[in-house]
């Protein structure tokens, strides 16, 4: 597979990087992570209007840019570098669920709003176990006249407390289905989770005879497996961006911090740490790009996604931990950003499946 990026890809990367460095500064991140919503509405509108980031992977006929997974991975990587606060990953999951599992009516109704930034959407898949596998879904959907009603709880839902459109996975008599629930629907209670990573919001959604519209036909299990794989691959790209920034912070500090009259970067122990971080980050980048290009070429990308998420999770966590160690006592303080990356790395390693889950799934596929 050819991993070569085009000139347009590089222009997209530079454009997103400039935008993110201006709009997602450390001060902005610290401000937004203390808010209930967890994002800035003005920045979200600019991402949709000026950069078309919210519709990157949405077909042009639905108001999107008509691009694909490679462009999406580039954007996610740049967002990971600056710990972007916003419901972007939630939007990616909801969009992919609609594209792969929803009927044409639902696509026409929801995707233009997502692309324009007017509708914040999310996917409600995991429940009490926290697992993102379609097999773990236990919630039932029942007929209610000409519509449907949902009862039960969805947990750890990305930005579920602010989403205007919630795509819910639930079981009907004919299998696993996708159901659309309005954020203000009767019988829906939403509450934010206290989380380790304050830069990414999770919610608990309780459904009590909540009216819903079924937007899938037949069993949506295979579609949801692909959606989770795509989400894992995009999260892996975000992790690469975070790991790269941790490496940059560490090497910059190692060049300027003096000890015994010389930069600490001249000491062998620090050199080894930085070298290991570099190697792991580059391997992680290759794994994430491999998954993105596999999705874009419509190949069997599930295996590549499992590999990417498992490796990138560990690489990011190690880079974030070493970043704190290299910064010494200062790295442990609230005022320094190192702990923000550490918390994002730890939380992201669990989100959409931890490394052991992905390796188990990979072993099952390969019949090892």
C-alpha positions in Angstrom: 0.0 0.0 0.0 1.3 3.5 -0.9 1.4 5.8 2.1 2.5 8.8 0.0 0.6 12.0 0.9 -0.4 14.3 -1.9 0.3 18.1 -2.1 -3.3 18.6 -1.2 -2.9 16.4 1.9 0.1 18.5 3.1 -1.8 21.7 2.5 -4.7 20.4 4.6 -2.3 19.5 7.4 -0.7 22.9 7.4 -4.1 24.6 7.3 -5.5 22.6 10.2 -2.3 23.0 12.2 -2.4 26.8 11.9 -6.0 26.9 12.8 -5.6 24.6 15.8 -2.5 26.4 17.1 -4.5 29.6 17.1 -7.8 28.3 18.3 -6.7 25.6 20.7 -4.0 27.2 22.8 -3.2 25.8 26.2 -5.1 28.7 27.8 -8.2 27.8 25.7 -7.9 24.1 26.6 -7.7 24.9 30.3 -10.7 27.2 30.0 -12.9 24.8 28.0 -12.2 21.7 30.1 -13.7 23.5 33.1 -17.0 24.2 31.3 -20.0 21.9 31.1 -20.2 21.9 27.3 -16.5 21.4 26.8 -16.2 23.2 23.5 -16.4 26.7 22.0 -19.4 27.2 19.7 -17.6 29.9 17.6 -14.6 27.7 16.9 -17.0 24.8 16.0 -18.8 27.1 13.5 -15.5 28.2 12.0 -14.4 24.6 11.6 -17.6 23.9 9.7 -17.7 27.0 7.6 -14.1 28.0 6.9 -12.3 24.6 6.9 -15.2 22.2 6.2 -13.7 19.9 8.8 -17.0 18.7 10.1 -18.0 17.3 6.7 -14.6 16.0 5.6 -15.9 12.4 5.1 -19.5 13.3 4.2 -20.4 13.0 0.5 -20.9 16.2 -1.4 -24.6 15.4 -2.1 -25.1 15.6 1.7 -23.3 18.9 2.0 -19.9 17.6 2.9 -16.4 17.8 1.4 -16.6 14.3 -0.1 -13.1 13.3 1.1 -12.2 10.3 3.1 -10.3 8.6 6.0 -6.9 9.9 5.1 -8.0 13.5 5.3 -9.9 12.7 8.5 -6.8 11.1 10.0 -4.7 14.2 9.2 -7.2 16.4 10.9 -7.4 14.1 13.9 -3.7 14.0 14.2 -3.4 17.8 14.3 -6.2 18.0 16.9 -4.4 15.5 19.1 -1.3 17.7 19.1 -3.1 20.5 20.8 -5.6 18.6 22.9 -8.5 20.0 21.0 -11.7 20.3 23.1 -14.8 19.6 21.1 -17.3 16.9 19.9 -15.3 16.0 16.8 -14.7 12.3 17.5 -18.3 12.0 18.5 -19.3 13.5 15.2 -16.9 11.1 13.3 -18.6 8.1 14.9 -22.1 9.3 14.4 -21.4 10.2 10.7 -19.8 6.8 10.0 -22.7 5.1 11.6 -25.2 7.0 9.4 -23.2 6.4 6.3 -22.8 2.7 6.9 -26.0 1.7 8.6 -28.8 4.3 8.1 -31.4 4.6 5.4 -31.3 7.3 2.8 -33.9 9.3 4.5 -31.9 9.6 7.7 -28.8 10.4 5.8 -30.5 13.2 3.9 -32.0 14.6 7.1 -29.0 14.5 9.4 -25.7 14.6 7.5 -26.2 18.2 6.1 -26.7 19.5 9.6 -23.6 17.7 10.9 -21.5 19.0 8.0 -22.7 22.6 8.6 -22.1 22.4 12.4 -25.7 23.1 13.2 -26.3 19.6 14.5 -24.0 17.9 17.1 -24.4 14.2 16.8 -23.0 11.2 18.7 -23.2 7.4 18.8 -24.5 5.7 21.9 -23.1 2.2 21.8 -21.4 1.2 25.1 -23.3 0.4 28.2 -22.4 -0.5 31.8 -19.4 -2.7 30.8 -17.9 0.2 28.9 -17.2 -2.1 25.9 -17.6 -0.8 22.4 -18.3 -4.1 20.8 -21.7 -4.5 19.2 -21.9 -7.9 20.9 -22.0 -6.1 24.3 -25.3 -4.2 23.4 -28.2 -5.3 25.7 -30.6 -2.4 25.4 -33.9 -3.4 23.9 -36.1 -1.4 21.5 -39.8 -2.0 21.5 -42.6 -1.1 19.1 -44.8 1.8 20.2 -47.5 2.3 17.6 -45.9 3.4 14.4 -42.7 4.2 16.1 -40.3 2.8 18.7 -39.4 3.4 22.4 -36.2 2.7 24.2 -35.6 1.7 27.8 -32.2 1.3 29.5 -28.9 3.1 30.0 -26.1 4.0 27.6 -22.8 4.9 29.3 -19.5 6.6 28.4 -21.2 8.4 25.5 -18.9 10.9 23.8 -20.4 14.4 24.3 -23.8 12.8 24.9 -24.8 15.6 27.2 -24.8 18.2 24.5 -25.7 16.2 21.3 -28.8 17.2 19.5 -29.0 13.9 17.6 -28.1 10.6 19.2 -27.7 7.5 17.2 -28.5 4.6 19.6 -27.6 1.0 19.1 -30.4 -1.3 20.5 -31.7 -4.8 19.9 -35.1 -5.4 18.2 -36.7 -8.6 17.3 -34.9 -8.9 14.0 -31.4 -8.0 15.4 -29.3 -5.1 16.3 -30.6 -1.8 15.0 -29.8 1.9 14.9 -32.3 4.3 16.4 -32.4 8.1 16.2 -33.2 10.0 19.5 -33.5 13.7 19.7 -31.4 15.3 22.4 -34.5 16.8 24.0 -36.7 13.8 23.8 -39.2 12.9 26.5 -37.9 10.3 28.9 -34.2 11.0 28.2 -32.0 12.0 31.1 -28.4 13.0 30.5 -25.6 13.5 33.0 -21.9 14.2 32.6 -19.4 11.8 33.9 -16.5 12.9 36.1 -13.5 11.9 34.1 -9.7 11.7 34.3 -9.4 13.6 31.1 -11.3 16.8 31.5 -10.6 17.8 27.9 -13.0 15.1 26.5 -16.5 14.9 27.9 -18.4 11.6 28.5 -22.1 11.2 29.5 -24.5 8.8 30.9 -27.9 8.6 29.0 -30.9 7.0 30.7 -33.9 6.1 28.5 -37.4 5.6 29.9 -40.0 4.9 27.2 -38.0 7.4 25.1 -39.5 7.8 21.6 -37.1 6.8 18.8 -37.0 6.5 15.1 -35.5 3.4 13.6 -33.0 4.4 10.9 -31.5 1.1 9.9 -32.9 -1.9 8.1 -32.2 -5.4 9.2 -29.3 -6.3 11.5 -26.7 -3.5 11.9 -24.0 -5.6 13.6 -21.5 -5.7 10.7 -22.0 -2.0 10.1 -21.3 -1.2 13.7 -18.2 -3.3 13.8 -16.9 -1.3 10.9 -17.9 2.0 12.6 -16.0 1.0 15.8 -12.9 0.1 13.7 -13.0 3.4 11.8 -13.4 5.3 15.2 -10.5 3.4 16.6 -8.3 4.2 13.6 -9.1 7.9 13.8 -8.5 7.9 17.6 -5.1 6.2 16.8 -4.3 9.1 14.5 -5.2 11.6 17.3 -2.9 9.6 19.7 0.0 10.0 17.2 -0.5 13.7 17.3 -0.4 13.8 21.1 2.7 11.5 21.2 4.5 13.7 18.7 3.8 16.8 20.8 5.1 15.0 23.9 8.3 14.2 22.1 8.6 17.8 21.0 8.1 19.1 24.5 10.7 16.7 25.9 13.4 17.4 23.3 12.8 21.2 23.6 13.2 21.0 27.4 16.2 18.7 27.2 18.0 21.2 25.1 17.5 24.2 27.4 17.4 22.7 30.9 20.9 22.9 32.4 22.3 20.6 35.1 25.9 20.5 36.2 26.6 23.2 33.7 25.3 21.3 30.6 21.9 20.6 28.9 20.2 17.5 30.4 19.8 16.3 26.8 23.5 15.6 26.7 23.1 12.9 29.4 22.8 9.3 28.2 19.7 8.5 30.2 17.7 11.4 28.7 19.0 10.6 25.2 17.7 7.1 25.5 14.3 8.2 26.7 14.0 10.7 23.8 15.2 8.1 21.3 12.7 5.5 22.5 9.9 8.1 22.3 10.9 8.9 18.7 11.0 5.3 17.6 7.7 4.4 19.2 6.0 7.6 17.8 7.2 6.8 14.3 6.0 3.2 14.5 2.7 4.5 15.8 2.4 6.9 12.9 3.0 4.1 10.4 0.3 2.0 12.1 -2.2 4.8 12.1 -1.6 5.8 8.5 -1.8 2.2 7.4 -5.3 2.0 9.0 -6.4 5.3 7.4 -5.2 4.3 3.9 -6.8 0.9 4.3 -10.2 2.5 5.1 -9.8 5.0 2.2 -9.1 2.2 -0.3 -12.1 0.2 1.0 -9.9 -2.8 1.9 -10.4 -5.1 4.9 -9.4 -2.4 7.4 -10.6 -4.0 10.6 -7.3 -5.8 11.3 -5.3 -2.6 10.5 -7.5 -0.7 12.9 -7.0 -3.2 15.7 -3.2 -3.0 15.2 -3.2 0.8 15.1 -5.4 1.4 18.2 -3.4 -1.2 20.3 0.0 0.1 19.4 -0.8 3.9 19.3 -2.5 3.7 22.7 0.7 2.3 24.4 3.0 4.6 22.4 1.1 7.7 23.4 0.9 6.7 27.1 4.6 5.9 27.2 5.5 9.2 25.5 3.3 11.2 27.9 4.8 9.4 31.0 8.3 10.0 29.8 7.5 13.6 29.1 6.7 14.1 32.7 9.8 12.2 33.8 12.1 14.4 31.6 10.6 17.5 32.9 11.2 16.4 36.5 9.4 18.0 39.3 7.9 20.7 37.1 6.3 18.0 35.0 4.1 17.0 37.9 2.6 20.4 38.5 -0.8 21.6 37.5 0.6 24.6 35.8 2.6 22.6 33.3 0.7 21.0 30.3 2.5 17.6 30.6 -0.2 16.2 32.9 -3.0 17.1 30.4 -1.4 15.0 27.8 -0.8 12.2 30.3 -4.5 12.2 31.2 -5.6 12.3 27.6 -3.3 9.4 26.8 -4.6 7.3 29.6 -8.2 7.9 28.9 -7.8 7.5 25.1 -6.1 4.1 25.6 -9.4 2.8 27.1 -11.8 4.6 24.8 -13.2 2.3 22.0 -11.3 -0.6 23.5 -8.0 -0.9 25.4 -4.9 -2.5 23.7 -5.7 -6.0 25.2 -9.2 -6.0 23.8 -8.0 -5.1 20.3 -5.3 -7.7 20.4 -7.8 -10.3 21.4 -10.1 -9.3 18.5 -7.1 -9.5 16.2 -6.2 -12.9 17.4 -9.8 -14.1 16.9 -9.8 -12.8 13.3 -6.5 -14.4 12.6 -7.5 -17.6 14.4 -4.4 -17.6 16.6 
